[in-house]
């Protein structure tokens, strides 16, 4: 499984593996959700890296977001 951390303030989509420390430490907050997007973004799950990357390209790149791969990849 892969997690995408969508960060609205910095316009980044960072793809993480489920075993990455960042993924393990994700939490739902007032501004960022887990499994849903809130005002500052959120963490969304995907089965494959390609699905995660395709989603980011389709939904965010045209709005100026960049896609990053976590160091765990």
mmCIF file as Biopython writes it, N, C-alpha, C and O atoms, coordinates in Angstrom:
data_model
#
loop_
_atom_site.group_PDB
_atom_site.id
_atom_site.type_symbol
_atom_site.label_atom_id
_atom_site.label_alt_id
_atom_site.label_comp_id
_atom_site.label_asym_id
_atom_site.label_entity_id
_atom_site.label_seq_id
_atom_site.pdbx_PDB_ins_code
_atom_site.Cartn_x
_atom_site.Cartn_y
_atom_site.Cartn_z
_atom_site.occupancy
_atom_site.B_iso_or_equiv
_atom_site.auth_seq_id
_atom_site.auth_asym_id
_atom_site.pdbx_PDB_model_num
ATOM 1   N N  . UNK A ? 1  ? 0.836   -1.185 0.000   1.0 0.0 1  A 1 
ATOM 2   C CA . UNK A ? 1  ? 0.000   0.000  0.000   1.0 0.0 1  A 1 
ATOM 3   C C  . UNK A ? 1  ? 0.876   1.242  0.000   1.0 0.0 1  A 1 
ATOM 4   O O  . UNK A ? 1  ? 1.986   1.246  0.532   1.0 0.0 1  A 1 
ATOM 5   N N  . UNK A ? 2  ? 0.352   2.284  -0.606  1.0 0.0 2  A 1 
ATOM 6   C CA . UNK A ? 2  ? 1.034   3.576  -0.679  1.0 0.0 2  A 1 
ATOM 7   C C  . UNK A ? 2  ? 0.109   4.658  -0.143  1.0 0.0 2  A 1 
ATOM 8   O O  . UNK A ? 2  ? -1.111  4.580  -0.284  1.0 0.0 2  A 1 
ATOM 9   N N  . UNK A ? 3  ? 0.704   5.653  0.465   1.0 0.0 3  A 1 
ATOM 10  C CA . UNK A ? 3  ? -0.042  6.811  0.974   1.0 0.0 3  A 1 
ATOM 11  C C  . UNK A ? 3  ? 0.468   8.057  0.284   1.0 0.0 3  A 1 
ATOM 12  O O  . UNK A ? 3  ? 1.675   8.238  0.121   1.0 0.0 3  A 1 
ATOM 13  N N  . UNK A ? 4  ? -0.458  8.921  -0.124  1.0 0.0 4  A 1 
ATOM 14  C CA . UNK A ? 4  ? -0.084  10.212 -0.695  1.0 0.0 4  A 1 
ATOM 15  C C  . UNK A ? 4  ? -0.431  11.290 0.320   1.0 0.0 4  A 1 
ATOM 16  O O  . UNK A ? 4  ? -1.579  11.419 0.747   1.0 0.0 4  A 1 
ATOM 17  N N  . UNK A ? 5  ? 0.580   12.060 0.696   1.0 0.0 5  A 1 
ATOM 18  C CA . UNK A ? 5  ? 0.385   13.207 1.571   1.0 0.0 5  A 1 
ATOM 19  C C  . UNK A ? 5  ? 0.196   14.422 0.672   1.0 0.0 5  A 1 
ATOM 20  O O  . UNK A ? 5  ? 1.149   14.931 0.081   1.0 0.0 5  A 1 
ATOM 21  N N  . UNK A ? 6  ? -1.038  14.873 0.580   1.0 0.0 6  A 1 
ATOM 22  C CA . UNK A ? 6  ? -1.351  16.054 -0.218  1.0 0.0 6  A 1 
ATOM 23  C C  . UNK A ? 6  ? -1.303  17.255 0.701   1.0 0.0 6  A 1 
ATOM 24  O O  . UNK A ? 6  ? -2.069  17.347 1.660   1.0 0.0 6  A 1 
ATOM 25  N N  . UNK A ? 7  ? -0.396  18.178 0.404   1.0 0.0 7  A 1 
ATOM 26  C CA . UNK A ? 7  ? -0.197  19.347 1.242   1.0 0.0 7  A 1 
ATOM 27  C C  . UNK A ? 7  ? -0.568  20.592 0.438   1.0 0.0 7  A 1 
ATOM 28  O O  . UNK A ? 7  ? 0.183   21.026 -0.435  1.0 0.0 7  A 1 
ATOM 29  N N  . UNK A ? 8  ? -1.713  21.147 0.740   1.0 0.0 8  A 1 
ATOM 30  C CA . UNK A ? 8  ? -2.235  22.286 -0.004  1.0 0.0 8  A 1 
ATOM 31  C C  . UNK A ? 8  ? -1.381  23.549 0.156   1.0 0.0 8  A 1 
ATOM 32  O O  . UNK A ? 8  ? -1.108  24.213 -0.844  1.0 0.0 8  A 1 
ATOM 33  N N  . UNK A ? 9  ? -0.947  23.908 1.371   1.0 0.0 9  A 1 
ATOM 34  C CA . UNK A ? 9  ? -0.158  25.144 1.502   1.0 0.0 9  A 1 
ATOM 35  C C  . UNK A ? 9  ? 1.142   25.140 0.684   1.0 0.0 9  A 1 
ATOM 36  O O  . UNK A ? 9  ? 1.536   26.178 0.152   1.0 0.0 9  A 1 
ATOM 37  N N  . UNK A ? 10 ? 1.809   23.986 0.580   1.0 0.0 10 A 1 
ATOM 38  C CA . UNK A ? 10 ? 3.076   23.927 -0.166  1.0 0.0 10 A 1 
ATOM 39  C C  . UNK A ? 10 ? 2.911   23.385 -1.578  1.0 0.0 10 A 1 
ATOM 40  O O  . UNK A ? 10 ? 3.881   23.287 -2.328  1.0 0.0 10 A 1 
ATOM 41  N N  . UNK A ? 11 ? 1.674   23.030 -1.940  1.0 0.0 11 A 1 
ATOM 42  C CA . UNK A ? 11 ? 1.360   22.485 -3.267  1.0 0.0 11 A 1 
ATOM 43  C C  . UNK A ? 11 ? 2.254   21.297 -3.613  1.0 0.0 11 A 1 
ATOM 44  O O  . UNK A ? 11 ? 2.891   21.269 -4.666  1.0 0.0 11 A 1 
ATOM 45  N N  . UNK A ? 12 ? 2.289   20.318 -2.712  1.0 0.0 12 A 1 
ATOM 46  C CA . UNK A ? 12 ? 3.056   19.098 -2.962  1.0 0.0 12 A 1 
ATOM 47  C C  . UNK A ? 12 ? 2.197   17.865 -2.722  1.0 0.0 12 A 1 
ATOM 48  O O  . UNK A ? 12 ? 1.306   17.855 -1.873  1.0 0.0 12 A 1 
ATOM 49  N N  . UNK A ? 13 ? 2.492   16.835 -3.489  1.0 0.0 13 A 1 
ATOM 50  C CA . UNK A ? 13 ? 1.934   15.498 -3.292  1.0 0.0 13 A 1 
ATOM 51  C C  . UNK A ? 13 ? 3.137   14.592 -3.072  1.0 0.0 13 A 1 
ATOM 52  O O  . UNK A ? 13 ? 3.930   14.383 -3.991  1.0 0.0 13 A 1 
ATOM 53  N N  . UNK A ? 14 ? 3.281   14.059 -1.877  1.0 0.0 14 A 1 
ATOM 54  C CA . UNK A ? 14 ? 4.411   13.202 -1.571  1.0 0.0 14 A 1 
ATOM 55  C C  . UNK A ? 14 ? 3.918   11.776 -1.409  1.0 0.0 14 A 1 
ATOM 56  O O  . UNK A ? 14 ? 3.030   11.501 -0.601  1.0 0.0 14 A 1 
ATOM 57  N N  . UNK A ? 15 ? 4.502   10.870 -2.186  1.0 0.0 15 A 1 
ATOM 58  C CA . UNK A ? 15 ? 4.102   9.468  -2.162  1.0 0.0 15 A 1 
ATOM 59  C C  . UNK A ? 15 ? 5.008   8.713  -1.193  1.0 0.0 15 A 1 
ATOM 60  O O  . UNK A ? 15 ? 6.234   8.785  -1.278  1.0 0.0 15 A 1 
ATOM 61  N N  . UNK A ? 16 ? 4.374   7.986  -0.271  1.0 0.0 16 A 1 
ATOM 62  C CA . UNK A ? 16 ? 5.081   7.224  0.760   1.0 0.0 16 A 1 
ATOM 63  C C  . UNK A ? 16 ? 4.660   5.754  0.701   1.0 0.0 16 A 1 
ATOM 64  O O  . UNK A ? 16 ? 3.550   5.441  0.271   1.0 0.0 16 A 1 
ATOM 65  N N  . UNK A ? 17 ? 5.544   4.859  1.130   1.0 0.0 17 A 1 
ATOM 66  C CA . UNK A ? 17 ? 5.141   3.471  1.351   1.0 0.0 17 A 1 
ATOM 67  C C  . UNK A ? 17 ? 4.451   3.397  2.708   1.0 0.0 17 A 1 
ATOM 68  O O  . UNK A ? 17 ? 4.594   4.305  3.527   1.0 0.0 17 A 1 
ATOM 69  N N  . UNK A ? 18 ? 3.707   2.329  2.950   1.0 0.0 18 A 1 
ATOM 70  C CA . UNK A ? 18 ? 3.024   2.205  4.235   1.0 0.0 18 A 1 
ATOM 71  C C  . UNK A ? 18 ? 4.001   1.966  5.383   1.0 0.0 18 A 1 
ATOM 72  O O  . UNK A ? 18 ? 3.651   2.185  6.542   1.0 0.0 18 A 1 
ATOM 73  N N  . UNK A ? 19 ? 5.221   1.520  5.080   1.0 0.0 19 A 1 
ATOM 74  C CA . UNK A ? 19 ? 6.215   1.249  6.119   1.0 0.0 19 A 1 
ATOM 75  C C  . UNK A ? 19 ? 7.082   2.456  6.451   1.0 0.0 19 A 1 
ATOM 76  O O  . UNK A ? 19 ? 7.911   2.393  7.359   1.0 0.0 19 A 1 
ATOM 77  N N  . UNK A ? 20 ? 6.901   3.532  5.737   1.0 0.0 20 A 1 
ATOM 78  C CA . UNK A ? 20 ? 7.671   4.754  5.959   1.0 0.0 20 A 1 
ATOM 79  C C  . UNK A ? 20 ? 7.259   5.390  7.292   1.0 0.0 20 A 1 
ATOM 80  O O  . UNK A ? 20 ? 6.090   5.328  7.674   1.0 0.0 20 A 1 
ATOM 81  N N  . UNK A ? 21 ? 8.198   5.989  7.985   1.0 0.0 21 A 1 
ATOM 82  C CA . UNK A ? 21 ? 7.899   6.641  9.267   1.0 0.0 21 A 1 
ATOM 83  C C  . UNK A ? 21 ? 6.808   7.698  9.126   1.0 0.0 21 A 1 
ATOM 84  O O  . UNK A ? 21 ? 5.943   7.824  9.994   1.0 0.0 21 A 1 
ATOM 85  N N  . UNK A ? 22 ? 6.849   8.459  8.030   1.0 0.0 22 A 1 
ATOM 86  C CA . UNK A ? 22 ? 5.831   9.489  7.832   1.0 0.0 22 A 1 
ATOM 87  C C  . UNK A ? 22 ? 4.440   8.884  7.753   1.0 0.0 22 A 1 
ATOM 88  O O  . UNK A ? 22 ? 3.496   9.414  8.339   1.0 0.0 22 A 1 
ATOM 89  N N  . UNK A ? 23 ? 4.310   7.781  7.034   1.0 0.0 23 A 1 
ATOM 90  C CA . UNK A ? 23 ? 3.010   7.111  6.920   1.0 0.0 23 A 1 
ATOM 91  C C  . UNK A ? 23 ? 2.559   6.552  8.267   1.0 0.0 23 A 1 
ATOM 92  O O  . UNK A ? 23 ? 1.387   6.648  8.631   1.0 0.0 23 A 1 
ATOM 93  N N  . UNK A ? 24 ? 3.482   5.982  8.981   1.0 0.0 24 A 1 
ATOM 94  C CA . UNK A ? 24 ? 3.149   5.394  10.282  1.0 0.0 24 A 1 
ATOM 95  C C  . UNK A ? 24 ? 2.697   6.460  11.283  1.0 0.0 24 A 1 
ATOM 96  O O  . UNK A ? 24 ? 1.904   6.177  12.181  1.0 0.0 24 A 1 
ATOM 97  N N  . UNK A ? 25 ? 3.199   7.675  11.126  1.0 0.0 25 A 1 
ATOM 98  C CA . UNK A ? 25 ? 2.898   8.748  12.083  1.0 0.0 25 A 1 
ATOM 99  C C  . UNK A ? 25 ? 1.783   9.683  11.622  1.0 0.0 25 A 1 
ATOM 100 O O  . UNK A ? 25 ? 1.513   10.685 12.284  1.0 0.0 25 A 1 
ATOM 101 N N  . UNK A ? 26 ? 1.134   9.377  10.508  1.0 0.0 26 A 1 
ATOM 102 C CA . UNK A ? 26 ? 0.056   10.253 10.012  1.0 0.0 26 A 1 
ATOM 103 C C  . UNK A ? 26 ? -1.099  10.252 11.006  1.0 0.0 26 A 1 
ATOM 104 O O  . UNK A ? 26 ? -1.340  9.261  11.697  1.0 0.0 26 A 1 
ATOM 105 N N  . UNK A ? 27 ? -1.803  11.367 11.067  1.0 0.0 27 A 1 
ATOM 106 C CA . UNK A ? 27 ? -2.961  11.448 11.953  1.0 0.0 27 A 1 
ATOM 107 C C  . UNK A ? 27 ? -3.946  12.465 11.413  1.0 0.0 27 A 1 
ATOM 108 O O  . UNK A ? 27 ? -3.573  13.408 10.715  1.0 0.0 27 A 1 
ATOM 109 N N  . UNK A ? 28 ? -5.180  12.263 11.741  1.0 0.0 28 A 1 
ATOM 110 C CA . UNK A ? 28 ? -6.241  13.182 11.349  1.0 0.0 28 A 1 
ATOM 111 C C  . UNK A ? 28 ? -6.160  14.430 12.228  1.0 0.0 28 A 1 
ATOM 112 O O  . UNK A ? 28 ? -6.063  14.337 13.451  1.0 0.0 28 A 1 
ATOM 113 N N  . UNK A ? 29 ? -6.201  15.594 11.586  1.0 0.0 29 A 1 
ATOM 114 C CA . UNK A ? 29 ? -6.197  16.846 12.336  1.0 0.0 29 A 1 
ATOM 115 C C  . UNK A ? 29 ? -7.359  17.710 11.836  1.0 0.0 29 A 1 
ATOM 116 O O  . UNK A ? 29 ? -8.097  17.318 10.931  1.0 0.0 29 A 1 
ATOM 117 N N  . UNK A ? 30 ? -7.501  18.861 12.427  1.0 0.0 30 A 1 
ATOM 118 C CA . UNK A ? 30 ? -8.566  19.781 12.019  1.0 0.0 30 A 1 
ATOM 119 C C  . UNK A ? 30 ? -8.404  20.202 10.554  1.0 0.0 30 A 1 
ATOM 120 O O  . UNK A ? 30 ? -9.396  20.415 9.858   1.0 0.0 30 A 1 
ATOM 121 N N  . UNK A ? 31 ? -7.154  20.324 10.085  1.0 0.0 31 A 1 
ATOM 122 C CA . UNK A ? 31 ? -6.894  20.842 8.745   1.0 0.0 31 A 1 
ATOM 123 C C  . UNK A ? 31 ? -6.497  19.788 7.715   1.0 0.0 31 A 1 
ATOM 124 O O  . UNK A ? 31 ? -6.592  20.035 6.513   1.0 0.0 31 A 1 
ATOM 125 N N  . UNK A ? 32 ? -6.046  18.596 8.179   1.0 0.0 32 A 1 
ATOM 126 C CA . UNK A ? 32 ? -5.633  17.523 7.277   1.0 0.0 32 A 1 
ATOM 127 C C  . UNK A ? 32 ? -6.288  16.219 7.705   1.0 0.0 32 A 1 
ATOM 128 O O  . UNK A ? 32 ? -6.279  15.858 8.882   1.0 0.0 32 A 1 
ATOM 129 N N  . UNK A ? 33 ? -6.853  15.521 6.733   1.0 0.0 33 A 1 
ATOM 130 C CA . UNK A ? 33 ? -7.533  14.275 7.045   1.0 0.0 33 A 1 
ATOM 131 C C  . UNK A ? 33 ? -6.710  13.049 6.690   1.0 0.0 33 A 1 
ATOM 132 O O  . UNK A ? 33 ? -5.695  13.138 5.999   1.0 0.0 33 A 1 
ATOM 133 N N  . UNK A ? 34 ? -7.170  11.905 7.175   1.0 0.0 34 A 1 
ATOM 134 C CA . UNK A ? 34 ? -6.619  10.615 6.784   1.0 0.0 34 A 1 
ATOM 135 C C  . UNK A ? 34 ? -7.752  9.887  6.057   1.0 0.0 34 A 1 
ATOM 136 O O  . UNK A ? 34 ? -8.780  9.557  6.647   1.0 0.0 34 A 1 
ATOM 137 N N  . UNK A ? 35 ? -7.538  9.649  4.776   1.0 0.0 35 A 1 
ATOM 138 C CA . UNK A ? 35 ? -8.572  9.041  3.955   1.0 0.0 35 A 1 
ATOM 139 C C  . UNK A ? 35 ? -9.510  10.044 3.317   1.0 0.0 35 A 1 
ATOM 140 O O  . UNK A ? 35 ? -10.416 9.669  2.573   1.0 0.0 35 A 1 
ATOM 141 N N  . UNK A ? 36 ? -9.296  11.320 3.606   1.0 0.0 36 A 1 
ATOM 142 C CA . UNK A ? 36 ? -10.088 12.393 3.011   1.0 0.0 36 A 1 
ATOM 143 C C  . UNK A ? 36 ? -9.294  13.686 3.008   1.0 0.0 36 A 1 
ATOM 144 O O  . UNK A ? 36 ? -8.350  13.855 3.780   1.0 0.0 36 A 1 
ATOM 145 N N  . UNK A ? 37 ? -9.688  14.590 2.133   1.0 0.0 37 A 1 
ATOM 146 C CA . UNK A ? 37 ? -9.017  15.882 2.048   1.0 0.0 37 A 1 
ATOM 147 C C  . UNK A ? 37 ? -9.777  16.925 2.846   1.0 0.0 37 A 1 
ATOM 148 O O  . UNK A ? 37 ? -11.006 16.988 2.817   1.0 0.0 37 A 1 
ATOM 149 N N  . UNK A ? 38 ? -9.015  17.737 3.557   1.0 0.0 38 A 1 
ATOM 150 C CA . UNK A ? 38 ? -9.568  18.876 4.284   1.0 0.0 38 A 1 
ATOM 151 C C  . UNK A ? 38 ? -8.926  20.144 3.728   1.0 0.0 38 A 1 
ATOM 152 O O  . UNK A ? 38 ? -8.308  20.090 2.665   1.0 0.0 38 A 1 
ATOM 153 N N  . UNK A ? 39 ? -9.048  21.262 4.397   1.0 0.0 39 A 1 
ATOM 154 C CA . UNK A ? 39 ? -8.583  22.545 3.853   1.0 0.0 39 A 1 
ATOM 155 C C  . UNK A ? 39 ? -7.085  22.576 3.546   1.0 0.0 39 A 1 
ATOM 156 O O  . UNK A ? 39 ? -6.680  23.206 2.569   1.0 0.0 39 A 1 
ATOM 157 N N  . UNK A ? 40 ? -6.259  21.918 4.348   1.0 0.0 40 A 1 
ATOM 158 C CA . UNK A ? 40 ? -4.808  21.899 4.107   1.0 0.0 40 A 1 
ATOM 159 C C  . UNK A ? 40 ? -4.317  20.624 3.443   1.0 0.0 40 A 1 
ATOM 160 O O  . UNK A ? 40 ? -3.111  20.424 3.306   1.0 0.0 40 A 1 
ATOM 161 N N  . UNK A ? 41 ? -5.243  19.753 3.025   1.0 0.0 41 A 1 
ATOM 162 C CA . UNK A ? 41 ? -4.860  18.515 2.347   1.0 0.0 41 A 1 
ATOM 163 C C  . UNK A ? 41 ? -5.246  17.290 3.136   1.0 0.0 41 A 1 
ATOM 164 O O  . UNK A ? 41 ? -6.231  17.288 3.874   1.0 0.0 41 A 1 
ATOM 165 N N  . UNK A ? 42 ? -4.453  16.246 2.970   1.0 0.0 42 A 1 
ATOM 166 C CA . UNK A ? 42 ? -4.740  15.011 3.677   1.0 0.0 42 A 1 
ATOM 167 C C  . UNK A ? 42 ? -3.907  13.852 3.168   1.0 0.0 42 A 1 
ATOM 168 O O  . UNK A ? 42 ? -3.083  13.999 2.265   1.0 0.0 42 A 1 
ATOM 169 N N  . UNK A ? 43 ? -4.140  12.697 3.767   1.0 0.0 43 A 1 
ATOM 170 C CA . UNK A ? 43 ? -3.459  11.451 3.422   1.0 0.0 43 A 1 
ATOM 171 C C  . UNK A ? 43 ? -4.459  10.535 2.732   1.0 0.0 43 A 1 
ATOM 172 O O  . UNK A ? 43 ? -5.510  10.223 3.292   1.0 0.0 43 A 1 
ATOM 173 N N  . UNK A ? 44 ? -4.133  10.101 1.505   1.0 0.0 44 A 1 
ATOM 174 C CA . UNK A ? 44 ? -5.016  9.218  0.767   1.0 0.0 44 A 1 
ATOM 175 C C  . UNK A ? 44 ? -4.297  7.904  0.454   1.0 0.0 44 A 1 
ATOM 176 O O  . UNK A ? 44 ? -3.130  7.918  0.064   1.0 0.0 44 A 1 
ATOM 177 N N  . UNK A ? 45 ? -4.990  6.759  0.621   1.0 0.0 45 A 1 
ATOM 178 C CA . UNK A ? 45 ? -4.374  5.450  0.366   1.0 0.0 45 A 1 
ATOM 179 C C  . UNK A ? 45 ? -4.556  4.990  -1.082  1.0 0.0 45 A 1 
ATOM 180 O O  . UNK A ? 45 ? -5.567  5.288  -1.720  1.0 0.0 45 A 1 
ATOM 181 N N  . UNK A ? 46 ? -3.567  4.265  -1.584  1.0 0.0 46 A 1 
ATOM 182 C CA . UNK A ? 46 ? -3.614  3.679  -2.921  1.0 0.0 46 A 1 
ATOM 183 C C  . UNK A ? 46 ? -2.972  2.305  -2.882  1.0 0.0 46 A 1 
ATOM 184 O O  . UNK A ? 46 ? -2.060  2.059  -2.093  1.0 0.0 46 A 1 
ATOM 185 N N  . UNK A ? 47 ? -3.447  1.419  -3.731  1.0 0.0 47 A 1 
ATOM 186 C CA . UNK A ? 47 ? -2.919  0.051  -3.768  1.0 0.0 47 A 1 
ATOM 187 C C  . UNK A ? 47 ? -1.539  -0.027 -4.402  1.0 0.0 47 A 1 
ATOM 188 O O  . UNK A ? 47 ? -0.704  -0.831 -3.988  1.0 0.0 47 A 1 
ATOM 189 N N  . UNK A ? 48 ? -1.298  0.810  -5.408  1.0 0.0 48 A 1 
ATOM 190 C CA . UNK A ? 48 ? -0.022  0.766  -6.124  1.0 0.0 48 A 1 
ATOM 191 C C  . UNK A ? 48 ? 0.576   2.163  -6.256  1.0 0.0 48 A 1 
ATOM 192 O O  . UNK A ? 48 ? -0.113  3.175  -6.128  1.0 0.0 48 A 1 
ATOM 193 N N  . UNK A ? 49 ? 1.873   2.182  -6.515  1.0 0.0 49 A 1 
ATOM 194 C CA . UNK A ? 49 ? 2.560   3.451  -6.750  1.0 0.0 49 A 1 
ATOM 195 C C  . UNK A ? 49 ? 1.981   4.145  -7.988  1.0 0.0 49 A 1 
ATOM 196 O O  . UNK A ? 49 ? 1.766   5.357  -7.983  1.0 0.0 49 A 1 
ATOM 197 N N  . UNK A ? 50 ? 1.734   3.374  -9.035  1.0 0.0 50 A 1 
ATOM 198 C CA . UNK A ? 50 ? 1.219   3.952  -10.281 1.0 0.0 50 A 1 
ATOM 199 C C  . UNK A ? 50 ? -0.137  4.613  -10.052 1.0 0.0 50 A 1 
ATOM 200 O O  . UNK A ? 50 ? -0.382  5.698  -10.579 1.0 0.0 50 A 1 
ATOM 201 N N  . UNK A ? 51 ? -1.020  3.989  -9.283  1.0 0.0 51 A 1 
ATOM 202 C CA . UNK A ? 51 ? -2.314  4.599  -8.977  1.0 0.0 51 A 1 
ATOM 203 C C  . UNK A ? 51 ? -2.132  5.918  -8.233  1.0 0.0 51 A 1 
ATOM 204 O O  . UNK A ? 51 ? -2.802  6.905  -8.538  1.0 0.0 51 A 1 
ATOM 205 N N  . UNK A ? 52 ? -1.233  5.933  -7.267  1.0 0.0 52 A 1 
ATOM 206 C CA . UNK A ? 52 ? -0.978  7.144  -6.486  1.0 0.0 52 A 1 
ATOM 207 C C  . UNK A ? 52 ? -0.436  8.258  -7.375  1.0 0.0 52 A 1 
ATOM 208 O O  . UNK A ? 52 ? -0.897  9.397  -7.306  1.0 0.0 52 A 1 
ATOM 209 N N  . UNK A ? 53 ? 0.532   7.929  -8.199  1.0 0.0 53 A 1 
ATOM 210 C CA . UNK A ? 53 ? 1.138   8.927  -9.075  1.0 0.0 53 A 1 
ATOM 211 C C  . UNK A ? 53 ? 0.139   9.436  -10.112 1.0 0.0 53 A 1 
ATOM 212 O O  . UNK A ? 53 ? 0.068   10.637 -10.375 1.0 0.0 53 A 1 
ATOM 213 N N  . UNK A ? 54 ? -0.635  8.519  -10.702 1.0 0.0 54 A 1 
ATOM 214 C CA . UNK A ? 54 ? -1.644  8.929  -11.688 1.0 0.0 54 A 1 
ATOM 215 C C  . UNK A ? 54 ? -2.684  9.861  -11.084 1.0 0.0 54 A 1 
ATOM 216 O O  . UNK A ? 54 ? -3.089  10.835 -11.718 1.0 0.0 54 A 1 
ATOM 217 N N  . UNK A ? 55 ? -3.119  9.568  -9.855  1.0 0.0 55 A 1 
ATOM 218 C CA . UNK A ? 55 ? -4.088  10.424 -9.171  1.0 0.0 55 A 1 
ATOM 219 C C  . UNK A ? 55 ? -3.523  11.838 -8.991  1.0 0.0 55 A 1 
ATOM 220 O O  . UNK A ? 55 ? -4.202  12.829 -9.259  1.0 0.0 55 A 1 
ATOM 221 N N  . UNK A ? 56 ? -2.282  11.913 -8.538  1.0 0.0 56 A 1 
ATOM 222 C CA . UNK A ? 56 ? -1.655  13.228 -8.327  1.0 0.0 56 A 1 
ATOM 223 C C  . UNK A ? 56 ? -1.542  13.997 -9.634  1.0 0.0 56 A 1 
ATOM 224 O O  . UNK A ? 56 ? -1.819  15.195 -9.683  1.0 0.0 56 A 1 
ATOM 225 N N  . UNK A ? 57 ? -1.134  13.306 -10.690 1.0 0.0 57 A 1 
ATOM 226 C CA . UNK A ? 57 ? -1.004  13.967 -11.991 1.0 0.0 57 A 1 
ATOM 227 C C  . UNK A ? 57 ? -2.357  14.478 -12.476 1.0 0.0 57 A 1 
ATOM 228 O O  . UNK A ? 57 ? -2.466  15.601 -12.968 1.0 0.0 57 A 1 
ATOM 229 N N  . UNK A ? 58 ? -3.376  13.653 -12.336 1.0 0.0 58 A 1 
ATOM 230 C CA . UNK A ? 58 ? -4.711  14.003 -12.839 1.0 0.0 58 A 1 
ATOM 231 C C  . UNK A ? 58 ? -5.354  15.137 -12.044 1.0 0.0 58 A 1 
ATOM 232 O O  . UNK A ? 58 ? -5.964  16.034 -12.627 1.0 0.0 58 A 1 
ATOM 233 N N  . UNK A ? 59 ? -5.223  15.102 -10.724 1.0 0.0 59 A 1 
ATOM 234 C CA . UNK A ? 59 ? -5.955  16.022 -9.860  1.0 0.0 59 A 1 
ATOM 235 C C  . UNK A ? 59 ? -5.193  17.271 -9.437  1.0 0.0 59 A 1 
ATOM 236 O O  . UNK A ? 59 ? -5.819  18.275 -9.097  1.0 0.0 59 A 1 
ATOM 237 N N  . UNK A ? 60 ? -3.865  17.244 -9.446  1.0 0.0 60 A 1 
ATOM 238 C CA . UNK A ? 60 ? -3.123  18.339 -8.816  1.0 0.0 60 A 1 
ATOM 239 C C  . UNK A ? 60 ? -2.058  19.026 -9.663  1.0 0.0 60 A 1 
ATOM 240 O O  . UNK A ? 60 ? -1.831  20.225 -9.500  1.0 0.0 60 A 1 
ATOM 241 N N  . UNK A ? 61 ? -1.408  18.307 -10.552 1.0 0.0 61 A 1 
ATOM 242 C CA . UNK A ? 61 ? -0.300  18.907 -11.305 1.0 0.0 61 A 1 
ATOM 243 C C  . UNK A ? 61 ? -0.749  20.133 -12.090 1.0 0.0 61 A 1 
ATOM 244 O O  . UNK A ? 61 ? -0.021  21.124 -12.148 1.0 0.0 61 A 1 
ATOM 245 N N  . UNK A ? 62 ? -1.922  20.084 -12.690 1.0 0.0 62 A 1 
ATOM 246 C CA . UNK A ? 62 ? -2.409  21.231 -13.476 1.0 0.0 62 A 1 
ATOM 247 C C  . UNK A ? 62 ? -2.641  22.458 -12.593 1.0 0.0 62 A 1 
ATOM 248 O O  . UNK A ? 62 ? -2.767  23.570 -13.106 1.0 0.0 62 A 1 
ATOM 249 N N  . UNK A ? 63 ? -2.698  22.272 -11.287 1.0 0.0 63 A 1 
ATOM 250 C CA . UNK A ? 63 ? -2.876  23.397 -10.357 1.0 0.0 63 A 1 
ATOM 251 C C  . UNK A ? 63 ? -1.555  23.839 -9.720  1.0 0.0 63 A 1 
ATOM 252 O O  . UNK A ? 63 ? -1.554  24.561 -8.723  1.0 0.0 63 A 1 
ATOM 253 N N  . UNK A ? 64 ? -0.439  23.406 -10.297 1.0 0.0 64 A 1 
ATOM 254 C CA . UNK A ? 64 ? 0.862   23.864 -9.827  1.0 0.0 64 A 1 
ATOM 255 C C  . UNK A ? 64 ? 1.510   23.009 -8.755  1.0 0.0 64 A 1 
ATOM 256 O O  . UNK A ? 64 ? 2.543   23.393 -8.207  1.0 0.0 64 A 1 
ATOM 257 N N  . UNK A ? 65 ? 0.932   21.861 -8.443  1.0 0.0 65 A 1 
ATOM 258 C CA . UNK A ? 65 ? 1.520   20.962 -7.443  1.0 0.0 65 A 1 
ATOM 259 C C  . UNK A ? 65 ? 2.689   20.198 -8.049  1.0 0.0 65 A 1 
ATOM 260 O O  . UNK A ? 65 ? 2.740   19.953 -9.254  1.0 0.0 65 A 1 
ATOM 261 N N  . UNK A ? 66 ? 3.628   19.827 -7.179  1.0 0.0 66 A 1 
ATOM 262 C CA . UNK A ? 66 ? 4.708   18.960 -7.606  1.0 0.0 66 A 1 
ATOM 263 C C  . UNK A ? 66 ? 4.540   17.602 -6.918  1.0 0.0 66 A 1 
ATOM 264 O O  . UNK A ? 66 ? 3.977   17.504 -5.827  1.0 0.0 66 A 1 
ATOM 265 N N  . UNK A ? 67 ? 5.038   16.574 -7.576  1.0 0.0 67 A 1 
ATOM 266 C CA . UNK A ? 67 ? 4.963   15.224 -7.023  1.0 0.0 67 A 1 
ATOM 267 C C  . UNK A ? 67 ? 6.344   14.852 -6.522  1.0 0.0 67 A 1 
ATOM 268 O O  . UNK A ? 67 ? 7.337   14.991 -7.235  1.0 0.0 67 A 1 
ATOM 269 N N  . UNK A ? 68 ? 6.394   14.378 -5.283  1.0 0.0 68 A 1 
ATOM 270 C CA . UNK A ? 68 ? 7.643   13.932 -4.687  1.0 0.0 68 A 1 
ATOM 271 C C  . UNK A ? 68 ? 7.517   12.474 -4.287  1.0 0.0 68 A 1 
ATOM 272 O O  . UNK A ? 68 ? 6.432   11.989 -3.966  1.0 0.0 68 A 1 
ATOM 273 N N  . UNK A ? 69 ? 8.645   11.789 -4.312  1.0 0.0 69 A 1 
ATOM 274 C CA . UNK A ? 69 ? 8.721   10.411 -3.818  1.0 0.0 69 A 1 
ATOM 275 C C  . UNK A ? 69 ? 9.473   10.449 -2.499  1.0 0.0 69 A 1 
ATOM 276 O O  . UNK A ? 69 ? 10.559  11.021 -2.416  1.0 0.0 69 A 1 
ATOM 277 N N  . UNK A ? 70 ? 8.912   9.854  -1.488  1.0 0.0 70 A 1 
ATOM 278 C CA . UNK A ? 70 ? 9.562   9.818  -0.187  1.0 0.0 70 A 1 
ATOM 279 C C  . UNK A ? 70 ? 10.872  9.030  -0.277  1.0 0.0 70 A 1 
ATOM 280 O O  . UNK A ? 70 ? 11.029  8.183  -1.157  1.0 0.0 70 A 1 
ATOM 281 N N  . UNK A ? 71 ? 11.787  9.301  0.609   1.0 0.0 71 A 1 
ATOM 282 C CA . UNK A ? 71 ? 13.085  8.612  0.610   1.0 0.0 71 A 1 
ATOM 283 C C  . UNK A ? 71 ? 12.947  7.117  0.855   1.0 0.0 71 A 1 
ATOM 284 O O  . UNK A ? 71 ? 13.873  6.364  0.554   1.0 0.0 71 A 1 
ATOM 285 N N  . UNK A ? 72 ? 11.828  6.669  1.387   1.0 0.0 72 A 1 
ATOM 286 C CA . UNK A ? 72 ? 11.586  5.237  1.610   1.0 0.0 72 A 1 
ATOM 287 C C  . UNK A ? 72 ? 11.382  4.494  0.295   1.0 0.0 72 A 1 
ATOM 288 O O  . UNK A ? 72 ? 11.501  3.269  0.266   1.0 0.0 72 A 1 
ATOM 289 N N  . UNK A ? 73 ? 11.080  5.196  -0.789  1.0 0.0 73 A 1 
ATOM 290 C CA . UNK A ? 73 ? 10.828  4.535  -2.078  1.0 0.0 73 A 1 
ATOM 291 C C  . UNK A ? 73 ? 12.110  4.209  -2.799  1.0 0.0 73 A 1 
ATOM 292 O O  . UNK A ? 73 ? 12.077  3.651  -3.897  1.0 0.0 73 A 1 
#
